[in-house]
Amino acid sequence: MGRMTAAVKAGDRRKMLEALLMKVAETLDGTDSGRDVAALSIKFVDILDKMEEDEPKSAGSDKTKPMAKVTTFEAIAGRRTERRAAAED
């Protein structure tokens, strides 16, 4: 079962967005078409925005992030790098 299917069956919005973001990222990595890159990049940013909107906000938050906080994009990129490194071993 794929990531998207598993996320949808679980009913977890966050996991659905993460799976969709990874699918878009993988497709971006595999295309050389400028038109596709432009459209997929817009979709990628839209998904990131939705993920950020879903993150719980602390009281009195002015939407500024603490320096130590890892962005959603950085977290996903880090996991992807770890998987690739593990696959090479």
N, C-alpha and C positions, 0 to 999 in steps of 0.2 A: 504494500500500500504506500502510495506517495505521500509526501509531506502535506500537500494541499488536501488530499482526501482525508488523511488522519485528522488534520486540524478542523475541517468542516464537520466530520463525524463527532469530534469532541465538543464542538460548539464553542470553541475558544477563539474569540475575535483576535486577540493578540497573536496567537499562533497562526491564524489564517493570514494576518497581515505579514508576519515574518516569513511564512512560506511563499506568499506572493512576491514579497520583496526579493527573496532569494531566486525565485524563478525569473523575475525581470533582470536581476543582476547576471544570472547565468546566460540569459539570452543576449544581454548587452555584450558580454564577453565573447560570444560566438558570432557576432555580426560585424560586417564591415560596411554595411549600407548606411550612409549618412542620414537618410530619411528615417530608417529604423532606429538608429542611435538617438536621434532627436526626439522621436515619439516615446521611446522607452525611457529616456532620461527624464522626461516630464512625468511619466507614470511613476518612476522610481522616487522622485521628489514628492509627488502626491502621497505615495504610500508612507514615506518617512514622516510627512506632516500629520497624517492620520495617526500614526503610532505615537508621535509626540503629543497630540491632542488627547490621546487615551491615557497617557501617563498621569498618575495622580499629582495634583498640585498641592503644595504645602500652603498653609494659611499665610496670607500676606505676600505671596509670591508675586514678583514683578516680571516673571518669565525669564529672569536671568539664571543661568546655570552656575552652580559652584564649579570651581576649577577642577576638582577631582572627579566630577561626574563624567562618565563615559557616555557619549551619544549613542543612540540606537544604531546608527550606521557603523560607528567604531566597534560596537559589540558584535554585530553581525560579521563585519569584515574580519575581526579577530578570530571568531569561531571558524570562519571559512578558511583562514590561513592555517589554523590548527588542523582542520580536516585534511587539507592538501598535504601538509607536512607528514601527517600520519599515513596517508596513502602512499607517499614516496618511500616510506620505511619498509 
